[in-house]
Amino acid sequence: MKVRYLGHSCIEIIGQHHILIDPDFTREPKVGVEYILVSHAHRDHIARIAEIPTGIVVASEDVCDIASDLGVSRDRLFPVSVGDQVENIQILPGFSMVSGPIYSLFYFLFRWRLPDPGGTPLSFFIKEDTNLLHIGDAHKVELDITPDILCLPWRTTPFGPQKYKNQIVTMVRKLSPKYIIPIHYDITGMEADPADLIGMVTSKILNGEDWHYF
């Protein structure tokens, strides 16, 4: 299996299947994607989904509806729920913040607009010899799982950035992954340095734009 980070929350995996997670990439994926997984429907996770000409979209039903509105044909949509499994992709509960009055208020204060509909969030556990967990941009999870690779959202939030990062570190210690692929650290206005994780966690940090091989 090989894995690489394509910007924002987007991860590309080539193993048993060619998988793209959260397709708002800043670097182009390879052709031939088989499955497109969407953790939730905020723009920085789904915006470029219609640009991928191949692949079945695996997401919550309401997120599939949003993908359809963005131009993905209905015959490519495969709605799933927690507990489902598609090939080697296990569907887990999602913990990305997508709604709520406090979230909407802080979002409006930072961006001067209300958040996009996020749909029902999901997490994805990719079962390979070296497995991988993608949790969207969650900073707290309730999952009884120890992944080999954790795709970790690392950013500087506009409100309470140190508290947020402390929560991220606490989550990493609970999940105890062998490897971390930092994601989400290049979002405009919330940039963060993945190198800051070194020494804060015991996991090996897999940084950069190149492929990581397992």
N, C-alpha and C positions, 0 to 999 in steps of 0.2 A: 504494500500500500504506500502511496505517496500523498502528501497533503501540503497545501500552500494557502496563504492568506492573500486575498484579492482586494482588500480595502473595505472600510466601514465594518460590516459584520459578516462579510462574505468569505466563505471557506470552500475550496475545491478539493475533492477527494477522488482519487482514482485507485480503486482496489477491485473488490468483487464487482462493483458497479462504478460508473462515473457520476458523481453526485456533486451538486452545487447547492450550498446552503445560504439563504438570505441574499438574493441576487440584486444588490445595489452595489455592484463592484466598481472599483476605480481602475482595475487592470483586467484585461479581457481573459475569460476562461478559455480553455481548449475546446475545440469543436467536439460534438458527439455526446453531450450531456444526456444522461438517462433519467435522472431524477433531480427535481428542483424542490428543495425543502424550504418552507417559509415559516419562521418562528412566530411572526406576527406581521401586521400589515402597515406599520409606519414606513414612511418613504425611504428611510435609510436602511431598510431591510428588504424592500420589494420593488423599488422604483423602476429597475431596468429589466424586470421579469419578461416583458414582452419582446425584448431584444434577443432572447435565447430561442432559437428556432426549433430545438428538439427538447425532449424530456417531459416526463409526467410530473405535474405539480402536486406535491404532497403537503397538505396544510389543513387547518380547521375549515369547516364548511363555509363560515362567514369570510375567512381569508381567501378561500377559493373564489367566492363571489367578487371580491375586490380585484383579484387577479383577472377575472373575466372582464371587469370594467376597464382594466388597464390594457386589454387587447389579447389576452390568452384565450384560445379557443376552448370551448366547453369540453371537447373530447379529450383534452389533455389534463383535465382537472380530476384529482382523486382525493376527495374529502376524507379525513381521518379523525379519529378521536383517541383520547388517552387509552392505552392498553392495546391498540392495534399494532401490527407489524407488517411492513411492506419489504419483502426480500430481507436484507440484513439491517433494516432501519426500524428500530423500536421507537414507538411514539410515547413520550412521557409528558407529565404535566408541565405547563409553562408558567414562568414567574416574571416575565417581562411586564413592566408597568404600562398599561395601555389605556387606562381610564381612571375615573374618580375625581372628585372635586379638588383635592389638594394637588394631585398631579396636573390637572388642567390649569389650575391657577398659576403654578410655578412655570408651566410651559408657556402660558400667555405672557407672564412677566419677562421671560427670557427671549421669546421669539415674536411677541406681539401678534400672535394668532392662536387660535385653538388647535389642539393636536388633531392629526388625521385619525380617522377610525382605525383602531388597531386590531379588531377582531379578537378571537379567542387565542391566547398564546399557547405555544407548545414548546417542548424541548425534544431534541433528537439524539438517540444513542445509536451510533453506527457500530455494528458488531463485526469486527475484523480480528485477526490475530492480535493486533494492537487496536483497542477500541477507542472511540472518540465520542465526547459529549459536547453538544452545542446547546446553550441555554438562552440564546437570543442576547438581550442586554440586561438580563436579571442580575441583581446584586445580592439577592437572598434566594435560596432554594430549599425545598423540603424533599430531597431525593436520597434514598438509601442506596447509594451506588458509589463505586470507586472507579472512575474512568482512568484509562492509561493516559489519554490526552484530553485536556479541558480547554475549550475555546473560551477565553476569559475576557469579558468586557472590561476594559481599563480606560478610564477617561477622567477628566477634570470637570466635575459637575459645577454648574453656576452657583448652586446653593449647597453649602456644607460639603465641599469637596473632600476634606480630610476624613470626615465621618463616613462618607461613601467609600473611600478607599480602604478604610479600616474594616468596613463591612465586607468588602471584596476579599480582603486577606483572611478574615474569619471564615468566609465561605470556602476558600481554597484549602484551609487547614482541615475543614470538616470533610471535604470531598477527597483530599489526599491524592491528587493526580500525580503521575510520574512526570508528565510534561504539561506545559502551558503554552498555548499559542495565543498571544495577546491579540485582541480584536477591538474595534470601535475606538481606538485611540487617535484616529485621524479625522474625527468628525469636526468640522469647522466650529470654532468657538469652545470646543471641549477637548482640545488636544492634550495628550499626556505622553510621557516617556515610558515605554515598556521596560527600559533598563532599571527603572525605579523599583521594579518587583524583585530584582536580584538582592538577596539578603533578607527580604521580607517573607519569602516563602522558600520551602526546600525543593519544590519542583524545578525541573530544568526548564528554562525559558527558551522557547523556539521562536526567535524573532526574525524579522526580515521578510523579503519577498520571494525567496527561493523555495523550491520543493524540499520537504522533509521526508526522508525515506524510512520505512519501518518494515 
